[in-house]
């Protein structure tokens, strides 16, 4: 178990920016790093004594994604590695049998559904801080549509049709504007409800909410 006096490395970008916009975060315990890519974890493990690293966001389109082997090697050398929210949740699900730890709603969704696709958490964003978001992850849209069905705003058939349209899109084309158009087309008499629903969309941004919960809970500090 890493010393509680060792500050964990936190690899995050757009998810952290969104989380900060939703709620105040105590980030003092963390060493903030940009989204990870292939070789990032290996370089960290080579330069520092074993400690704790939290993988949230990772690059995958413009460079190779964080590798399974480097995560495995870091864990074997004594690192406590957590994954959540985005690329971290994907890798935590894949590497859980080898000791990577997962946290949050998105991680649990990957564990519960073997058909849950990697592009569910993908989004386009600006390359530099604050990593302005240019699209919306499908995992958020799923949560929002499910809430609309639970509130009797959408029927099950409408839900399936809208989700089908958005699932068929390239992840970079999944924007809130496209979501709005799809929902309004299904509910042309309810534009006011749709606008209010989208205005409260932070309630469905699981990736950021998972990070907020993780920062508050600090599970790395008590994990054995």
Helices and strands as residue ranges (DSSP letters): E 8-11, H 14-22, E 30-33, H 40-47, E 52-55, H 68-76, E 80-84, H 87-95, G 96-98, E 101-103, H 104-112, G 118-120, H 138-150, H 156-167, G 171-173, H 176-186, H 191-199, G 201-204, H 206-217, G 219-221
